[in-house]
């Protein structure tokens, strides 16, 4: 039973998962909405201003054709298919068509390198790839290293050795014989973002992501069937599943999709929010940090009613600046590639700026110690999802073909996320950092996020990343990498000003003893800062300086 969330506590008490024996999102949700031939599913716009209005019926027919075309080309239930394309409607058609025949899609971002492509195809023993012309060039560089790859489909012009997607789909039948899929059967394979080590294969079933994302779409995104939802995510990472596929469409909401190929443009984004009737908006912290540097009062965002932040925690000062400029508060949320939304600032809850919010209905989230015991209020520990009395819907099945990694994330009756937090007396969670990001300096445990938030509050700072840097006396010191806002230049005086600012905003022992001004921060393909790379850079530098 999925009650409305007028009262958070009541909704959590009344929530019950409903899991049928057989389930297929493409048939049971998309085709259901497609019974209304006029119901809008997607408003697609590209950089040239071209528009397409696509209904759920359009996606029903096209996904049927994709499924039939794939079957004709030898794809069978359980086969893995790498899908790698820009924000084109064909990506949604393909993923749904793959789902309908019981095959397994492997979404990959267009930022993948040829080496990344080879790793994914090899690790999953993928038999097919669907990509655009740019992606085809990458695949061709490594195809000889991928013995399982036997079918290459290209979106775009004819290409030797490749099947043309448009031609193959157009010639296929528009009705499709269903391939029954049990709720517990594999549906989608994501690769972790590689913050630490090689990416692991995260396997989701037909129930874990689609049905699990009811809590994402209904409660956190607060979507109704009349909404037009815009999420900035690339199609290749898990946030697309949250906010570009399962979350909106399970609620019958339409998606606004902007096919922008260049770097993020804050002014262009605000102009689109002003021009189109977008009612709900989801963006990563990096985008919001750039958006608040603009004159927000210059734009009339008449239809915008609900804003969400995701990807990594959002700094309180950015939330406050967005609210001052637009009148909308950003409701931050926390989830993983392995999960649906776990903790969020749901609409009925007062937002405590900087907090992750409270646990999602249908999930028991705790903060636990090394022995799997919940820690007292105000004590730092590992964010964990309770696995008893039954494994919750929304949690991945396993790290596929990696039983050691799967077992390592289980601690007693808890799944350990690898992130650390504190829970306050009101039940709100406060992010501390990745378990391996926490800085221990002279016996103090320092979470990088708090220092980053303090730095970004300074008007000269656009973005910051904080890591541990080796120190002979303190063990580690706080090192900050800072990107300056337009109009500011690096200087010794500015460095001292930032240090004093952090001392005033947070505990003095947390201030960055070293600051390095930079123009770019290393990030994962999903846009998260790669602190692991910055930490290693510091270790290497100190090893040379202090042999």
GUNU-412651 format. One record per residue (C-alpha): y, x, z. Coordinates in steps of 0.2 Angstrom, whole numbers, plus 5000, padded with zeros to 4 digits. Layout:
residues N
YXZ ...
END
This chain:
residues 547
500050005000 501750074995 503049995005 504950005001 505850135011 507250035020 506750115036 505950285036 504850275051 504150105046 503750155028 502750305035 501850185047 501350065033 500950185019 499150185013 498550284998 497650174985 496450284975 495350194962 493650274956 494350304938 496150334934 497050404919 498950414920 499150404901 498150244900 498550164917 500350194918 501150244901 500150114891 500449984904 502350004903 502150014884 501549834884 503449794883 503849864866 505649884870 505549974887 506450134886 505550294891 506650434885 508350464879 508250634870 509850734865 509950904858 511351034857 511950964840 512250794848 510750714839 509950574849 508250484849 507850334859 505950324863 505050184871 503450184881 502650104866 503150254855 502250374868 500750254868 500550264850 500950444847 499850504862 498450404854 498650494838 498750664847 497050624856 496250574840 496850724830 496250844844 494550754844 494450774825 494750964828 493350984840 494250964857 493150894870 493250834888 493650984900 494351094887 495951194892 497451184881 499051284883 500551184880 502151284877 503751214870 505551174873 506051004879 505450914863 504650734864 503150814856 502750904873 502550734882 501550664867 500350814868 500150814887 499750624887 498550644872 497650784880 497550684896 496850534887 495350624880 494950704897 495450884891 496550994903 498351034899 499051204904 500951194904 501851354901 503751394899 504451454883 505051614893 503251674894 503051844886 501551884875 500751974889 500951814900 500151704886 498651814884 498351814903 498451624904 497251604889 496051734895 496051674913 495751494909 494651524894 495851404884 495151354867 496851294860 498751314860 500151194856 501751284854 503351294843 503751424830 504451544843 502951524854 501851554839 502551724836 502051774854 500251694852 499951794836 500351954845 498951934857 497751814848 496451954845 496351984864 495851794867 494151764860 494051584867 495551534857 494951444841 496351314838 498151344835 499451204833 501251234829 502751114831 503851154816 503551224799 501951264790 501151424796 499651524790 498151504802 498951364811 498751174811 500451084808 500650964822 501750834813 500550824799 498950814809 499650684821 500350574807 498650564799 497750514814 497350334820 498550254832 497150174842 496150274853 494450244862 494650284880 493750434888 493450374906 494050504919 493650494937 495050514949 494250684955 494050754938 495150904932 496750854923 498050994923 498151174926 499751264932 499951444935 500951494951 502551574948 501951744952 503151784967 501751884974 500351964964 499651894948 499851704945 498451594952 497751444943 498151284952 496951144947 497550964949 496450814947 496850644939 497350574956 498150724965 499650734954 499950564946 499550454961 500150584973 501850584965 502150404970 502950484985 504050594974 504650454962 504750304973 505450384989 506250554986 506950524968 507250344973 506850284956 506850104950 506250034933 508150024927 508650204931 508950344918 508450504927 508950684922 508050834928 508551004922 506851074923 505951174909 504351084903 503351234908 503351234927 502851104940 504551034943 504250954926 502750864933 503750804948 505350744939 505050744920 503350654919 502450584934 503850544946 504950444934 503650364923 502550304937 504050204943 504450144925 506150234924 506750314908 507150504907 508650584900 508050744891 509250874885 508551004873 509751144877 509051314871 510451434878 510951484896 511451344908 513151284905 513951194920 515351114910 514151054897 513050974910 514550884918 515150824901 513350754898 513350674916 514950594911 514550534893 512850454897 512350324909 511250444920 510950364937 509950504946 510050684944 508950834949 509451014948 508951184956 510051264968 510651394955 511351254944 512251164958 512951334964 513751354946 514251164945 515251174961 516251314954 516951194941 518351064945 517150924949 518650794951 519050814933 517450724928 517050534930 515250514934 515350324935 513450284934 512750434945 512050364962 510750484968 510650674967 509250784972 508950974974 507351064972 506551234968 507151324983 508251274998 510051224995 511451305004 512451185016 514151235008 513551184991 512951014997 514650995005 515651054989 514650934978 514950784990 516850824990 516950834971 515750694966 515550584981 513750604980 512650694993 511250814987 509550764995 508550924996 506650924995 505251044997 503651044988 502551174979 501551194963 500051154973 500750994980 501850844978 503450824988 503050875006 504650865015 506250785009 507950705014 507350535009 508750405006 508650315023 508850475032 510550555037 510650725029 510750875040 511550995028 510351145026 508851055032 507251015021 507150845029 505650755036 503850735030 503350625015 502450465019 500550485017 500550665022 500550745039 501550905039 501551025054 502251195059 500851295065 500451465073 499151595067 497751495076 498151335067 499051255082 500651165081 502051255089 503351185100 505051115094 506251245089 504851375086 504651465070 502951445061 501951415045 502251255036 500551165034 499751005027 498450925038 496750905029 495950785042 495350645044 495350645025 496050765012 497750695007 498150634990 499450754981 498650914986 497851024973 495951034971 495851224972 496451394965 495251384951 493951524949 494751604965 493751544980 494451684991 496251624988 495751444991 494951495007 496351605013 497551455012 496551355024 496751375043 495651255053 496151085048 497751145039 498251195022 499451335024 500851335011 501451515014 503151465019 503951465036 505051335045 505651275061 505551085066 506951025077 506950885091 507350755078 505850795067 506850885053 506151045045 507251195043 506651325030 506551505036 505851585021 504151645013 503051715025 503151885017 505051865015 505451865034 506452025039 505952105055 507452225061 507452305078 506252175084 507252025077 506551905064 507851865051 507551735038 508451785021 508951605018 510151595032 511051755027 511051705009 511851535014 513251625024 513651745010 513751594997 514951515009 516251655005 517351604990 516951774981 515151744980 514251644967 512451694971 511551804983 509751864987 509351945004 507852065007 507152185019 507652365016 506652505025 507552595039 506952745049 507752675065 507652485064 506052475054 506952365041 508752315039 509552165029 510052215012 511052085001 511152084982 512751984977 513351914961 515251884962 516151724957 517351734942 518951824946 518251934960 517852124958 516752234968 517552344981 517252434998 518552315006 517552154999 515952225005 516652245023 517452075022 515751995017 514952085032 516252025044 516051845036 514151845039 514451905057 515651755060 514551625052 512851675059 512151785073 512951955071 511252045071 510851955054 512352035044 511852135029 512052315033 511952355015 512652255000 512452294982 513452204969 512552154953 512752044938 510951974938 509551934950 507651944945 506951774944 505251694941 504951584926 505351434937 507051504942 506651564959 507351734965 505951864965 506351944982 504652034980 505452134966 506952174975 506052224991 504952344980 506552414972 507152454990 505552534995 505552644980 507352694982 507152735001 505552834997 506552944985 508052964997 506952985013 505353085007 
END
